[in-house]
């Protein structure tokens, strides 16, 4: 006996301005073909200005982006039609008893991956994040992933705030490493840097997200980017809608996370190889020998290059000199032992190879603004 399968009228409301969304539509189409879904698709692509009237009538299911979800949230809730929301909408209503599914990119993970790549390129004087106008939720999530990874290294994140892009970029200490919330923003950052005579990648390395091939390749220099598998994203959305169609009555909403990312390297993040790798090697040596009072001469001998080259490369990628870095590293070791042990200061000085206690006391107070005794007392109260 033959069974008449119902044709589902599906409205897809996503902004096709971005290649990511076009790839997502490809994923939806692939899922429909692979699973032989009887879906009749209609498209609405101007989603930023979407109103409840654009939802239409006689629709069996929606796949919508976060702009539609935000603009039409109350109307969607009233209709109660199976709906898949892609992205991260602001203030979407309670969906615990509705047929709604959410598909997100792992935006925290994207920010973390961006940070790890930029950190792998060497030492920079500043790390910055540039968002979209309006700073939507998904941008804030990517920035938070970036910030967390930097914070684990005790590094500060520079953010744009209310400044213009030109003002923000012009005040970043260089060399700087910049993560952009997507490739459209990334291409604007590259263009603005060029106008400010901020050389990429010498003065700034720039990383985008989405790997929009046209935007990345047309940038000068071409923009490195994190490729998000948006075809899979679209397939996840279609699969979620199909599950909602097959679920009778109301039920708990579901969430699905797209975590498939890949780094695509282009010239905007080509390492300043002779600078950052030489400095990284010097820093690793100092950190490994911090208790042995390493000298500038020790570091230069270890690197096997000229003194002038070490001074030049360090000045290109650090806020201070090699000598200052060595002293700061040794003082940090003293501060750590003051905070975490009860050893006498004289013993700490000896362990950290400070032969002159008065010299240590003066240097510590210049660095931290208080004496070693007061530093220990203040930390013990926290």
Residue pairs with C-beta under 8 A, 6 or more apart in sequence:
5 38
6 38
7 38
7 39
7 40
8 37
8 38
8 39
8 40
8 60
8 61
8 245
9 39
9 40
9 42
9 58
9 59
9 60
9 61
10 39
10 40
10 41
10 42
10 59
10 60
10 61
10 62
10 63
10 241
11 41
11 42
11 43
11 44
11 55
11 56
11 59
11 61
11 62
11 63
12 25
12 28
12 41
12 42
12 43
12 44
12 62
12 63
12 64
13 43
13 44
13 45
13 47
13 50
13 54
13 55
13 62
13 63
13 64
13 65
13 68
14 21
14 24
14 25
14 45
14 47
14 63
14 64
14 65
14 86
15 21
15 45
15 46
15 47
15 48
15 65
15 67
16 22
16 25
16 43
16 45
17 45
18 182
18 184
18 210
18 212
19 210
19 212
19 213
19 214
19 215
20 182
20 210
20 212
20 228
20 230
20 233
21 65
21 230
23 230
23 231
23 233
23 234
24 86
24 230
24 231
24 233
24 234
24 237
25 234
26 231
26 234
27 230
27 231
27 232
27 233
27 234
27 235
27 236
27 237
27 238
28 41
28 63
28 234
28 235
28 237
28 238
29 234
30 231
30 234
30 235
31 37
31 234
31 235
31 238
31 239
31 242
32 39
32 41
32 238
35 242
37 238
37 242
42 56
44 50
44 54
44 68
47 64
47 65
47 67
47 68
47 71
48 67
49 71
50 67
50 68
50 71
50 72
51 71
51 72
52 71
52 72
52 74
52 75
54 68
54 72
55 62
55 72
55 75
55 76
55 79
59 81
60 81
60 82
60 245
61 81
61 82
61 83
61 84
61 241
61 244
61 245
62 68
62 76
62 81
62 82
62 83
62 84
63 83
63 84
63 86
63 237
63 238
63 241
64 72
64 76
64 83
64 84
64 85
64 86
65 85
65 86
65 87
66 85
66 86
66 87
66 88
66 89
66 90
66 136
66 137
66 138
67 87
69 76
69 85
69 87
69 89
69 92
70 89
70 90
70 91
70 92
73 89
73 91
73 92
73 93
74 93
76 83
77 93
77 95
77 98
80 98
80 99
80 250
81 99
82 99
82 100
82 241
82 244
82 245
83 98
83 99
83 100
83 101
83 244
84 100
84 101
84 102
84 103
84 237
84 238
84 240
84 241
84 244
85 92
85 100
85 101
85 102
85 103
86 102
86 103
86 104
86 233
86 237
87 103
87 104
87 138
88 104
88 107
88 136
88 137
88 138
88 141
89 137
90 136
90 137
95 253
96 252
96 253
97 250
97 251
97 252
98 250
98 253
99 244
99 247
99 250
99 251
99 253
100 244
100 253
101 237
101 240
101 241
101 243
101 244
101 253
101 254
101 255
101 256
102 253
102 254
102 255
102 256
103 233
103 236
103 237
103 240
103 255
103 256
103 258
104 138
104 255
104 256
104 257
104 258
105 138
105 228
105 233
105 257
105 258
106 257
106 258
106 259
106 261
107 138
107 141
107 142
107 145
108 141
108 142
108 144
108 145
108 148
109 145
109 259
109 261
110 142
110 145
110 209
110 226
110 228
110 261
111 129
111 141
111 142
111 143
111 144
111 145
111 146
111 147
111 148
111 149
111 179
112 145
112 146
112 148
112 149
113 145
113 226
113 261
113 263
114 142
114 145
114 146
114 179
114 207
114 209
114 226
115 127
115 145
115 146
115 149
115 150
115 179
116 149
117 207
117 226
117 263
117 269
118 124
118 127
118 177
118 179
118 205
118 207
118 269
119 149
119 150
119 153
119 177
121 177
121 205
121 269
121 271
121 272
121 276
122 271
122 272
122 275
122 276
122 277
122 279
122 280
122 317
123 276
123 279
123 280
123 283
123 317
123 318
124 175
124 176
124 177
124 205
124 317
125 173
125 174
125 175
125 176
125 317
125 318
125 319
126 156
126 158
126 172
126 173
126 174
126 176
126 177
127 146
127 150
127 155
127 156
127 157
127 158
127 176
127 177
127 178
127 179
128 157
128 158
128 159
128 160
128 168
128 169
128 172
128 176
128 177
128 178
128 179
129 142
129 143
129 146
129 147
129 157
129 158
129 159
129 160
129 178
129 179
129 180
129 181
130 160
130 165
130 168
130 178
130 179
130 180
130 181
130 185
130 186
130 189
131 139
131 140
131 143
131 159
131 160
131 181
131 185
132 139
132 181
132 182
132 184
132 185
138 181
139 181
142 179
142 181
142 209
143 157
143 159
143 181
146 157
146 179
147 157
150 156
150 157
151 157
158 168
158 172
158 176
160 168
161 168
163 171
165 188
165 189
165 192
166 192
166 195
166 196
169 178
169 189
169 192
169 193
169 196
169 198
169 204
170 196
170 198
172 178
172 204
173 319
174 198
174 203
174 204
175 202
175 203
175 204
175 205
175 272
175 275
175 316
175 317
176 203
176 204
176 205
177 204
177 205
177 207
178 189
178 204
178 205
178 206
178 207
179 207
179 209
180 186
180 189
180 206
180 207
180 208
180 209
181 209
182 208
182 209
182 210
182 212
183 208
183 209
183 210
183 211
183 212
183 215
183 216
183 223
183 225
184 212
184 215
185 208
186 206
186 207
186 208
186 209
186 215
186 216
186 219
186 223
186 225
186 268
187 208
187 215
187 216
187 218
187 219
187 223
189 206
190 200
190 206
190 219
190 220
190 221
190 223
190 268
191 219
193 199
193 200
193 203
193 204
193 206
194 200
194 220
198 204
200 206
200 221
200 267
200 268
201 221
201 267
201 268
201 269
201 270
201 271
201 272
202 272
205 224
205 268
205 269
205 270
205 271
206 223
206 224
206 268
206 269
207 223
207 224
207 225
207 226
207 268
207 269
208 215
208 216
208 223
208 224
208 225
208 226
209 225
209 226
209 228
210 225
210 226
210 227
210 228
210 230
211 225
211 226
211 227
211 228
211 262
211 264
212 225
215 223
216 222
216 223
216 224
216 225
216 264
216 266
217 223
217 266
219 268
221 266
221 267
221 268
221 270
222 266
222 267
222 268
223 266
223 268
224 263
224 264
224 265
224 266
224 267
224 268
224 269
225 264
225 266
226 261
226 262
226 263
226 264
227 261
227 262
227 263
227 264
228 258
228 260
228 261
229 258
229 260
229 261
229 262
232 258
232 260
233 258
236 256
236 258
240 254
240 256
243 254
271 277
272 316
272 317
274 313
275 313
275 316
275 317
276 317
278 303
278 305
278 309
278 310
278 313
279 313
279 314
279 317
279 318
281 302
281 303
282 299
282 302
282 303
282 310
282 314
282 322
282 325
283 325
285 294
285 298
285 299
285 302
285 303
286 294
286 299
286 325
286 326
286 329
287 329
289 298
290 329
290 330
290 333
290 352
291 333
291 351
291 352
291 353
292 353
293 330
293 353
293 354
294 326
295 326
296 307
296 322
296 323
296 326
299 310
299 322
299 326
300 306
300 307
300 310
303 310
310 322
311 321
311 322
314 321
314 322
314 325
315 321
318 325
320 328
327 363
327 367
328 367
330 352
330 353
330 354
331 363
331 364
331 367
331 368
333 352
334 348
334 349
334 352
334 354
334 360
334 364
334 372
335 364
335 368
335 375
337 343
337 348
337 351
337 352
338 345
338 348
338 372
338 375
338 376
338 379
339 375
339 376
339 379
339 380
341 348
343 351
345 357
345 372
345 373
346 357
349 357
349 360
352 360
354 360
360 372
361 371
361 372
364 371
364 372
364 375
365 371
368 375
370 378
